[in-house]
Amino acid sequence: MEILSQMWSLLGLLTVLQNILPSQLLSLLNSLYESLQDLFSPYSYFEIPEFNGYCGVDVNDLYRQVNLYLNSVNPSAAAACRRLTLSRSKSSNRISFTVAPNHTVHDAFCGHTLSWTHHVDTVQDSLDEKRSFTLKLPKRHRQALLSPYLDHVTSCAEEFERVSRERRLFTNNGHGSYESGWVSVPFRHPSTFDTMALEPAMKKQITEDLTAFSRGKEFYHRVGRAWKRGYLLYGLPGSGKSSLIAAMANYLCYDVYDLELTKVTDNSELRALLIQTTNRSIIVIEDIDCSLDLTADRVKKKSSSHEKEKGSHPSAGDVGDENNGRVTLSGLLNFTDGLWSCCGEERIIVFTTNHRDNVDSALVRCGRMDVHVSLGTCGMHAFRVLAKNYLDVESHASFHVVESCISSGGALTPAQIGEVLLRNRGDADLAIKEVVSAMQMQMQMKARILGNAASQNYCRDNNELIMDQYCEDMVAAGTRSPESVLMVGSPENWDSSPGKIGFGGRKRKESSGSNWEKKAKFLVRLRSLTKSDSATRGV
């Protein structure tokens, strides 16, 4: 009892002294006590306030990063904290937690134990609160730990913010020269590389390239290149070009900017739209060959220079067309690879087209479109992925029939197969039977075209038409001439067709496509014989 009475007497004395002594002296005594405590304590303490300075206006970005980092740490470490505050914002797709006021969470780094304490104090004579985090780490190792640990906190916080925030799909609204030329909606496309109907080698190449790009900040800065990458996706309608873009965006957690060139009035507005895009985004121009007649710019310049050489002057209409304020090929080239293309970082530019030959060669050269991805018909592995997605079937007795049809030239695009499986998703046997029937019809059509081409009763024009039709069907079957697989001086060419391996510069394995090549050579020989026969009859 005597000890308790002495303690109460001491507390009473301290209360009296606190009321009697001036505030300046009390502050000095408090500072002296903290200095003595720091001198004998084995730990160092670093305070990170919510705002910089005393005005409470400039937000401390490190405070926000610490808060995000504590959300990204191991849940078991966070569970050790006795009290957490849970919340979820509209712009995030997950529940986040915050350390409750005056509670501590522990962390480990480089074999050392550190701790974060969340302090919340009420400002005197105000409803505002003063928030801060206090970092405690071993005093003996603070010089070696502080800077690397804060870099670790920052990188983890940025990665957590990237994967947890809500992604947006933007499109230009036709007012790019104003403050904001984009409007957006939440991007919730479900396509991923796990659900994409692609061959395994193609998936691996694309994901590895995307991962290397997203982690290549120091590399791009070291070699002096803008941190961007270009993809050209080309192939038949329904081959999965748009789904691949969505899978890329979900894989990297990037926003998507769908640029509609027909709404852009001139090159200046195009540059303004580029400036307004954010980092970590994918800029998409779909059907680049149909958006604008960009190739006509070259033809017009050549014709005007040819007229000048002849001594004639171009017509007034031509001069007006050149100055009518529209997006030109030069403006689009500067958009993809000019000085303005480096105004942001970590951007991917994607062009799509159904016909690569219709795209101006200047748009798809190295440095603009770094990777060319050919999307065609489904191979057997891609078909198995679709069967798993739509029917939840990993194996079936009729899979060998499907594989035989594919190797015989009856392959279909992912959209065609997906539609058949969707209509019959309640009955796996019926769905696969319908797919086999569609493939057999595809094979019969090719056989009919080959039979018509072999007939000698067609005139030269008809034979040329048949040859064109056959070539289109060859492309649809996934068989393409070697020249179109790898062009001299072209970027990386990746082909998703059955029987192909990734990079165009490597030798392709022998497959059933050789039979189609033999038939193609036979038709070329037949065409030459038909031409000579037509010439003889003309004489």
VEXLUM-349110 format. One record per atom (N, C-alpha, C): x, y, z; residue in one letter. Coordinates in steps of 0.05 Angstrom, whole numbers, plus 5000, padded with zeros to 4 digits. Atoms other than C-alpha are relative to their C-alpha. Example, Ala and Ser with C-alpha at 12.3 -4.5 7.8 and 13.67 -1.06 7.14 Angstrom:
BEGIN
501849765000a;524649105156a;501850245000a;498449764999s;527349795143s;498550225014s;
END
This chain:
BEGIN
501649765000m;500050005000m;501750255000m;498249764999e;505850475015e;501050064972e;499049955027i;508450374944i;497950144983i;502149885016l;501750544913l;499550295008l;500449734991s;501051154956s;502250184990s;497849845010q;507951394936q;499750054970q;500449965029m;506251284862m;497950224995m;502149805004w;499851694869w;501150285008w;498949754992s;503752234905s;501850114978s;498249915022l;508952254848l;498450104976l;501749915022l;503452304795l;498850265006l;501249744993g;500152864833g;502150224999g;497949805002l;506853234837l;500550074971l;499549955029l;507953154762l;497750174988l;502349855010t;500953424749t;500250295008t;499749734990v;502254024792v;502250154986v;497749885015l;509054154759l;499250074972l;500849965028q;505854094690q;498350254998q;501749775001n;500854634708n;501550265008n;498549764990i;505955094742i;502250084981i;497649945016l;512155034698l;499150114973l;500749905027p;512155424632p;500349794979p;500150205021s;510955054568s;502749974987s;497350025012q;517955214541q;501849815016q;498450174983l;521154874600l;499249714998l;501050275003l;516654274594l;500949874973l;499150105026s;518454214520s;502949935001s;497150064998l;525854244537l;500549755016l;499750254984l;525153704590l;499249754983l;500950225016n;521253264541n;502149934978n;497950045020s;526753354488s;502449865013s;497750134986l;532053174540l;499449715006l;500750274994y;528252554559y;500249824975y;499950165025e;527552324486e;502949964991e;497250035007s;534952454474s;501449785016s;498950214983l;536852024533l;498949724992l;501250265008q;532051484509q;501349914974q;498750085025d;535051494439d;502949915004d;497250064995l;542051464468l;500349715009l;499850264989f;540850824506f;498349794986f;501750195015s;535750504458s;501649874978s;498650135022p;538349974409p;498650044973p;501549965025y;533350214356y;500050294991y;500449735011s;532650814310s;497250034990s;502849955008y;525951134295y;499950224979y;500449815022f;523851494231f;497050054997f;502849935003e;517351864227e;499450094972e;500949935027i;513551924161i;497250125002i;502649874997p;507952444166p;498349984975p;501950015023e;501852464121e;500450234981e;499649765016f;503453164097f;502850115005f;497449874997n;509953524084n;499750285011n;500149734989g;511354154124g;497850025021g;502049954979y;506554474173y;497450114989y;502549885011c;501254744126c;497949794995c;501950225004g;498054064114g;498850004972g;501149985027v;497254184039v;501549804981v;498450175017d;502953804005d;500049725011d;500250284990v;501553054011v;502749874997v;497550155000n;507452624029n;499549744985n;500550245016d;507752083975d;501149755014d;498850234986l;512051634019l;498049895020l;502150104981y;506351594070y;498049824985y;501950165016r;501651344015r;501349744992r;498650245008q;506850843991q;500349805023q;499850174976v;507850574062v;497349875005v;502650114996n;500350484068n;499449784979n;500450205020l;500150104002l;501849765005l;498150224995y;506249694021y;498949825022y;501050164978l;503049464086l;497649834991l;502250175012n;497149214043n;501249774984n;498950205018s;501848813999s;501849805015s;498250194986v;506048474054v;498549745005v;501150274995n;505047754074n;497650035020n;502349984982p;498047674105p;500649905029p;499450104973s;501047274163s;501350215017s;498849784984a;505247874183a;497950205008a;502149814993a;499148324180a;498249895021a;501850124981a;495147824220a;501050025029a;498949974973a;499947914278a;499150255013a;501049754989c;497148614287c;497349955013c;502550064985r;491648614338r;497550134988r;502449865011r;487149114302r;500750124973r;499749905027l;486449284228l;497450144992l;502349865012t;481849764191t;499649914972t;500550115027l;478649454129l;498450204984l;501549825017s;476149854069s;500349914971s;499950065029r;474849813994r;498950254985r;500849775015s;474550393946s;498749924973s;501350055026k;470650453880k;502049944978k;498050035021s;477050473839s;501849755004s;498450234995s;479849823869s;498249754999s;501650245002n;477649103860n;500649815024n;499550174977r;480048843927r;499850155026r;500249884973i;479348964002i;502850075010i;497449924989s;485049354033s;499750055030s;500149954971f;486949434106f;502050225007f;498249794989t;490249984146t;500549935030t;499350054972v;493849904213v;498350205017v;501749834983a;489150164266a;501850205015a;498449794985p;491350794305p;501549895023p;498250074978n;497150684352n;500449705003n;499450295001h;498049954331h;502549964982h;497550065013t;504249624304t;499949744984t;499850245016v;505649124248v;503049964994v;497150075003h;512348764241h;500649914971h;499150075026d;516348644178d;502849905002d;497250115000a;522848284159a;501350084974a;498549925024f;528248524111f;502949945005f;497250074998c;535148234099c;500849885027c;499450144975g;534747804161g;499650175025g;500549824977h;532748394207h;497050045003h;502949944994t;526148534241t;499650305003t;500749724999l;523049204230l;497050025007l;502849974993s;516349494252s;499050274991s;501449755007w;511350024230w;497850055021w;502149924981t;507050394280t;498450234988t;501849795011h;501050804257h;499150185022h;500749804980h;500251434299h;497850184989h;502149815007v;493851844297v;499550175025v;500449814978d;493552464342d;498050214992d;501949785004t;488052974349t;501350275004t;498949734998v;490053684336v;498450165020v;501449854979q;488454134395q;498350234988q;502049805009d;482354584385d;499349974971d;500750055028s;480854254318s;498949724997s;501050275005l;477253664289l;501949844982l;498150145017d;483153494245d;501749805015d;498350204988e;487652904258e;502850014987e;497350015010k;495152844250k;500949714999k;499350295004r;497152174220r;502949984991r;497250055007s;504051884212s;500749715005s;498950264995f;507851234207f;502850035012f;497350004987t;513951094251t;501349734993t;498450245007l;519150604225l;502149965022l;498050074980k;523350244278k;501849784988k;498150205010l;529649884257l;502550005017l;497650014983p;536249664290p;501950234994p;498349765003k;540750264303k;502749934988k;497350075010r;547149884287r;500049964970r;500150065029h;544749724216h;498350204984h;501849815013r;540750344199r;501250114974r;498749895024q;545750604148q;499849804977q;500250215021a;545649944110a;497249924993a;502750095004l;538249824117l;498150214989l;502149805004l;534550484110l;499550044970l;500449945028s;535750654036s;499049764984s;501150235015p;534949944007p;497249935009p;502650084991y;528849814050y;497950194990y;501949815011l;525350454029l;499649964970l;500350065028d;526850283956d;498249754996d;501750255001h;523749593969h;497150075005h;502749924993v;517649924000v;498750144976v;501149855023t;516750393940t;499449814977t;500650185023s;517349843887s;497749815006s;502350174993c;512549383924c;497450155000c;502549845000a;507549943933a;499150064972a;500849955027e;507750123859e;498949754986e;501050245012e;506849403838e;497249935011e;502650054988f;501049313887f;497950194989f;501949805011e;497749953862e;499349934971e;500450075028r;498549713790r;498049774997r;501650245004v;495249033799v;497350035014v;502549984985s;489749263847s;498150214990s;501849795009r;487049883814r;498249914977r;501950065022e;481149873766e;501150104974e;499149925026r;483349883694r;497850124983r;501949855016r;479950333643r;500449954971r;500050015029l;478150283570l;499250284989l;500449735010f;478850953535f;499450004970f;500349955029t;476451203467t;499950304996t;499949725005n;477451883435n;497250104993n;502749895003n;471252333435n;499850214978n;500049805022g;473152773375g;500750285009g;499149734990h;475653353419h;502749985012h;497350054989g;482953173427g;501550255006g;498549754995s;485353893425s;499250135026s;500949884975y;481454053489y;501549875024y;498650104976e;483353883561e;500149705001e;500150295000s;481253163554s;498649904975s;501150115025g;480152823488g;499249715002g;500750284996w;478652143519w;497649985019w;502150094981v;472551833552v;500549715007v;499250274991s;473051193591s;497749865014s;501750174985v;469250613621v;501749795013v;498450214988p;471650053667p;500649784980p;499150215019f;475649533629f;499849735015f;500650264986r;472948843650r;499949774980r;500050225019h;474548403591h;501249755013h;499150244985p;475347683616p;502249854986p;498050155015s;480447463564s;502749995014s;497450034988t;486947183592t;501549804982t;498450195016f;492646773563f;499349715006f;500950274994d;489846163599d;497649924983d;502450065016t;483346213559t;500450054970t;499549945028m;486546433493m;500649744984m;499650245018a;486345913436a;502550054984a;497549975013l;493745963420l;501749765005l;498150224996e;499245453411e;501950075024e;498349954976p;503745373473p;502550174994p;497649855007a;509945643438a;499450294996a;500849725004m;506246273417m;499450145026m;500649884974k;503546393487k;502650075015k;497549974985k;510446303517k;501650244989k;498549785012q;513746783468q;498850275007q;501349744995i;508647333478i;500250085029i;499949934971t;508447293554t;502950065008t;497249944993e;516047273559e;500850284989e;499349745011d;516647873513d;498650235016d;501449804984l;511348263553l;501350045027l;498749984973t;514748093619t;502750154998t;497549865003a;521548313593a;499650294995a;500549715005f;518548963568f;499250155025f;500949864976s;515049133633s;502250035021s;497849984981r;521449013672r;502550134988r;497749905014g;525949363623g;500650305002g;499649714997k;525950083649k;503050074999k;497249944999e;533350093665e;501449934974e;498850085025f;535149723601f;499550214978f;500749805020y;531350213556y;501450265004y;498649754994h;534350813591h;503049974994h;497150045004r;541350513586r;500750004971r;499450015029v;541050383511v;499050254985v;500849765013g;537751053497g;497549984982g;502450035016r;531050813470r;497550075017r;502549954986a;524051033487a;498849745010a;501150244988w;520650543533w;497249944989w;502550085013k;515350293485k;500549764982k;499750235017r;514049693441r;497549994982r;502150015020g;509949583378g;499349714992g;500950275008y;505748973360y;498150044975y;501850025023l;502548833292l;498649735001l;501650254999l;496948313298l;498449984974l;501450025026y;494448063231y;499149714997y;501150275005g;490347473207g;497150024992g;502850015009l;483447253187l;498150125021l;502149914981p;477147553218p;499249765018p;500750214981g;475547163281g;502349835010g;497750154992s;482646933293s;501050075028s;499449944973g;482947273361g;501850245005g;498349764996k;486447943351k;499150175023k;501049834978s;481948343397s;500249865027s;499850164975s;481947783449s;502950005010s;497249994992l;489547783448l;500850265012l;499549734988i;489748533462i;498950015028i;501150004973a;485148433522a;501749825018a;498350184983a;489447853547a;502650145007a;497649854994m;495648293541m;499550215021m;500749794980a;492248853580a;499649885028a;500450134974n;490048373635n;502649885011n;497550114991y;496848053638y;501950215012y;498349794991l;500448713647l;498650205019l;501749814984c;494749073684c;500350284989c;499849745013y;495049643634y;497250104992y;502349885012d;489650123612d;500149974969d;500250035029v;487250083539v;498950254988v;500949765015y;486550683492y;499349914972y;500950085026d;482450503431d;499750254983d;499949765015l;484251043381l;498549974973l;501650005025e;479051173326e;501050234982e;498749795017l;482951533271l;498050174985l;502049855016t;476651743233t;498950245016t;500949784984k;474952203292k;502150215004k;497849814996v;481752553292v;500150184975v;500249815022t;481653183250t;502750054986t;497549955012d;489053303239d;502349895017d;497650114985n;496153133262n;500350135027n;499749864975s;496053653317s;498249875021s;501850134981e;489953323350e;501049725006e;498950274995l;493352643342l;502250025021l;497949964979r;499352903382r;498850075027r;501349934975a;494753203434a;498849765014a;501150244988l;491352533444l;502349825011l;497750164990l;498152193452l;501050115026l;499049874976i;500252693505i;498149935024i;501950054978q;493852553545q;499849715009q;500050284991t;495051803549t;501949975024t;498450054976t;497951533614t;502249794995t;498150225001n;503951093626n;498649745006n;501150274995r;502850343631r;497349974985r;502550015016s;497750333575s;500649874973s;499950115027i;496349993508i;498350174982i;501449835020i;494550443450i;499449834976i;500950185021v;490550063398v;498850154977v;501349915025i;488850233326i;499249754985i;500950245013e;484549683298e;499450054971e;500449985029d;484049543224d;501350254988d;498449775008i;489550033208i;499850054970i;500249965029d;488849913134d;497350114991d;502749895007c;481450113135c;499450265013c;500749754986s;481750703183s;500350244982s;499549775018l;484851193134l;501649904976l;498650085025d;487551153063d;502850135002d;497449884996l;494651283086l;501949964977l;498250055023t;498050963026t;499650204978t;500549805021a;494751482982a;501850245002a;498249774996d;499452003012d;502549964983d;497650065016r;505451662979r;499450034970r;500749995028v;501851582913v;499650294990v;500549725008k;499752312912k;502650164998k;497449865001k;506752552928k;501649924975k;498550095024k;509752122873k;498850124975k;501249895024s;504652362822s;500550304997s;499549725001s;505653092841s;502950064992s;497249965008s;513253032835s;500449924971s;499850075029h;512352682768h;499050224982h;501149785016e;508053252743e;501950245000e;498149784999k;513253752766k;502349954981k;497950075018e;518553382727e;499250054971e;501049955027k;514153432665k;499650294994k;500449715005g;513354182675g;497250095005g;502749934994s;505954162692s;499650055029s;500649934972h;502854432756h;497749825010h;502250164989p;498554012802p;497450175002p;502549875000s;491254172802s;499450135027s;500749864976a;488154632854a;498749815020a;501350194982g;484154052882g;502049835015g;497950164987d;490453652896d;501350165022d;498849834980v;493554242932v;498250035024v;501949974978g;487354332973g;499949755017g;500250254985d;487253592992d;502449975019d;497650024983e;494353643020e;499850185024e;500249814978n;492454223065n;497250015012n;502749994990n;485454023084n;499849925029n;500050054972g;487453873156g;499049725007g;500850284993r;487053113162r;502549865009r;497850164991v;491352573192v;501549884976v;498450105022t;497052393145t;501749785009t;498250224994l;501851823140l;502450105017l;497749894985s;507452273165s;499250055029s;500949964972g;503252463227g;499849745015g;500350264986l;501851733243l;502849885006l;497350104995l;509251553235l;501350145024l;498949864977n;511252103284n;498549925025n;501550094977f;505751863330f;501249745012f;499050264991t;508751163333t;503050005007t;497150024996d;516251303330d;501450274998d;498749745001g;517452053328g;500850105027g;499249894974l;519852523382l;497750015020l;502249994981w;512852573411w;499349735012w;500650264990s;512551823421s;501449945027s;498650054975c;517351883481c;499050185022c;501149824980c;512952363520c;498949845024c;500850174978g;510851773564g;501749755000g;498450244997e;513751113587e;498249765003e;501350254996e;511750383588e;497449994985e;502350015018r;507050413529r;500449794979r;500150195022i;505149883478i;498150104979i;501749915022i;502450083410i;499449754983i;500950245014v;498349553374v;498450084976v;501649985025f;495949553302f;498949734994f;501250245010t;491149033276t;499150034971t;500950005028t;489448853205t;499349714991t;500650265012n;486348283165n;501949944977n;498350035024h;491148403107h;502650165005h;497549864994r;498348573125r;501150144976r;498949895024d;500148713053d;498850284993d;501349745006n;495249303052n;501150235018n;498949804982v;499049663108v;502650114989v;497649875010d;504350163087d;502449895014d;497650134989s;511249863097s;501450185020s;498749824981a;513650483134a;498849985028a;501350024974l;508550353190l;500949755015l;499450264988v;510949643203v;502949935001v;497150064999r;518449703199r;501049975028r;498850034974c;523249563256c;500050275014c;500149764984g;522650073312g;497250115003g;502849924997r;515250193300r;498349765008r;501350254993m;512149493299m;502249805004m;497750174994d;517449083334d;499449704997d;500850295001v;513548423335v;497549984982v;502250075017h;509048153280h;498949735008h;501250244990v;504147633305v;497849924980v;501950105019s;500347213254s;498149825014s;502150164987l;493746943280l;498349874978l;501450155021g;490446403238g;497949815012g;502050204991t;486345773248t;501149855024t;499450144976c;486345323308c;501649754995c;498750265000g;491344763318g;498649835021g;501350194982m;489744163361m;500150105029m;499849914973h;492344473425h;498050235005h;501949784998a;488245103413a;497149905002a;502750124999f;482044673401f;499549885028f;500350114973r;483244313467r;499450225020r;500649784982v;483344983502v;497150104998v;502749925005l;476745183470l;498049795012l;501750214989a;473644513489a;499950015030a;500049984971k;475844603560k;498450255010k;501449764992n;473145313563n;497049984997n;502950015006y;466345183531y;498649765011y;501350264993l;464944453548l;501049885026l;498850114976d;469344333609d;500849714995d;499150265009v;472143733571v;503050014994v;497150005005e;479543563572e;500849784981e;499650225019s;479142923531s;497449894990s;502450105012h;474142613485h;500749794979h;499550215019a;473542003440a;500350104972a;499949895028s;472742443378s;502350204996s;497849815003f;478942863390f;501949924977f;498250095022h;483042433342h;498850064973h;501349935025v;477842563288v;500450304994v;499549715004v;478543313299v;502950054992v;497149965007e;486143263296e;500549914971e;499850095028s;485542873230s;499050214981s;501249795017c;481043413201c;501950254998c;498249775000i;485943963222i;502449954983i;497650065016s;491943613191s;499349974971s;500850035028s;487943503127s;499050264988s;500749745011g;486444243118g;497250095007g;502749924993g;479744303152g;499950185025g;499949844976a;481944773208a;498250254997a;501849764999l;477245343229l;501250205019l;499049784982t;478446003265t;498849965028t;501150024973p;477346053340p;497250105003p;502849894999a;471046473329a;498149804989a;501850205012q;468045943284q;499549765018q;500250234981i;469545373332i;498550095025i;501349914976g;467345783392g;497050034997g;502949975005e;460545933361e;498649735000e;501250275000v;459245193348v;499949895028v;499950114972l;461345003419l;498050155018l;501949844984l;457145573448l;497149914996l;502750085006r;450845353413r;499349725012r;500450284991n;451744633437n;501549955026n;498550044976r;455044743504r;498849815020r;501350194982g;449944313539g;500549714994g;499550285009d;451943683500d;502749994987d;497350005011a;459343563490a;500249834976a;499950185023d;458342983442d;498950144975d;501249865023l;453743393397l;501850234991l;498449775007a;458343993400a;502449924984a;497650095014i;464543613378i;499249884973i;500950105026k;460543263324k;499450224981k;500549775017e;458243933297e;502650134990e;497449895008v;465444183297v;501349824978v;498950185020v;467643563258v;498650044973v;501549965025s;462043673207s;500850264987s;499149755011a;464144403198a;502749984987a;497350045011m;471344193187m;499949834974m;500350165024q;469243663137q;498950164977q;501049825022m;465244183098m;502250184990m;497849835009q;471444623097q;501949844982q;498350175016m;475444043069m;498749944973m;501450055025q;470143893016q;500150254982q;499949755016m;470144622994m;502850034987m;497349985011k;477744602985k;500449804978k;499750215020a;477343952947a;498550084974a;501549915023r;471944252901r;501550224985r;498449795013i;476344862888i;502349874985i;497750145014l;482244402871l;499049864975l;501050145023g;477843992825g;499350194977g;500649805021n;475344612788n;502550124988n;497549885011a;482344882782a;501449814981a;498650195017a;484744232750a;498649964974a;501450035025s;479444272696s;501250184979s;498949855023q;481744502627q;497950174986q;502149865014n;475044812609n;499750295008n;500149724991y;476245462646y;501850174984y;498449815014c;478846062611c;502150115019c;497849894985r;484946452634r;499050175024r;501049834978d;480946952675d;498949845023d;501250174979n;477146412711n;502249865016n;497850134986n;483646052727n;501450195019n;498849814982e;486546682756e;498250045025e;501949974978l;480246762799l;500149775019l;499850244984i;480746052822i;502649995016i;497549994986m;488046142840m;499950195024m;500349814978d;486346752882d;498349885022d;501750124980q;480746382916q;501549775015q;498550224988y;485245782929y;502150115020y;498049894982c;490646222959c;498750115026c;501449914976e;485546543006e;499349765018e;500750234984d;483245853028d;502449875012d;497550104989m;490445643037m;500750165025m;499549834976v;491246233085v;498149925022v;502050084980a;484846033120a;500749735013a;499250254989a;487645333129a;502650015016a;497649974985g;493845603162g;502549954984g;497750055017t;498545463103t;500750254985t;499249755013r;502546053078r;502749954988r;497550045014s;508346123031s;502350095018s;497749934983p;515346163062p;500650294999p;499349725002e;516246873036e;498450175019e;501649834982s;510547133078s;500549945029s;499350064972v;513146803141v;502350175010v;497849834992l;519647183143l;500850184976l;499249815020m;520947813103m;502850115006m;497349904996v;527948083093v;499950265015v;499949764984g;529448603146g;497550065016g;502549954985s;522748513180s;500549955029s;499850064972p;521648503255p;499449715006p;500650284993e;520247863294e;497349934989e;502550095011n;514847473258n;499249745014n;501050234985w;510946993302w;497449904987w;502250125014d;506046513270d;498649815019d;501650174983s;500446183309s;498849774986s;501350215016s;498445713253s;501049735009s;499150264992p;498744963266p;502449914985p;497650105013g;505444643252g;502250204998g;497949805001k;509345293258k;501350035027k;498849924975i;514345483311i;500450305000i;500349714996g;515146173338g;501450194981g;498649795014f;520546593306f;500249934971f;500050055028g;520246663231g;502849934990g;497350055009g;527846623225g;500949715005g;499350274995r;528045903250r;498849824980r;501050195018k;527045293208k;497549875011k;502550124991r;520045013211r;500149704997r;500150295001k;518644293225k;498349914977k;501650115021e;516043853170e;497449915011e;502750074991s;508543753176s;498349954976s;501850065022s;502443613136s;499750234981s;500149775019g;503044303105g;501549954975g;498550055024s;507944013055s;498249904978s;501850095021n;502243673019n;498650234986n;501249775013w;498944343008w;501950154983w;498049875016e;505444632983e;500349864973e;499850145025k;505844082931k;497650064982k;502349945016k;498744222909k;500250294989k;499749735009a;500344962905a;501950014976a;498250015022k;506344822860k;498749884975k;501450125023f;501944372817f;498150204987f;501849815011l;496844932809l;501550234986l;498449805014v;502245432791v;500849904973v;499350125026r;504644952737r;497549984982r;502450015015l;497444852715l;499250274989l;500649735009r;496445602711r;501750084976r;498249935022s;502545692666s;499249854975s;500850155024l;500145132620l;497450114989l;502549885010t;493245452616t;500550264985t;499449755014k;496246122598k;501149954972k;498850065026s;500345812542s;497949894981s;502250115016d;494145432517d;498250224990d;501749785008s;490046072517s;501450174978s;498649855020a;495446432478a;500049864973a;500150155025t;495645872426t;497450034986t;502749975012r;488145912416r;499650284990r;500449735009g;488546662411g;501450044973g;498649975026v;493546602354v;498349864979v;
END
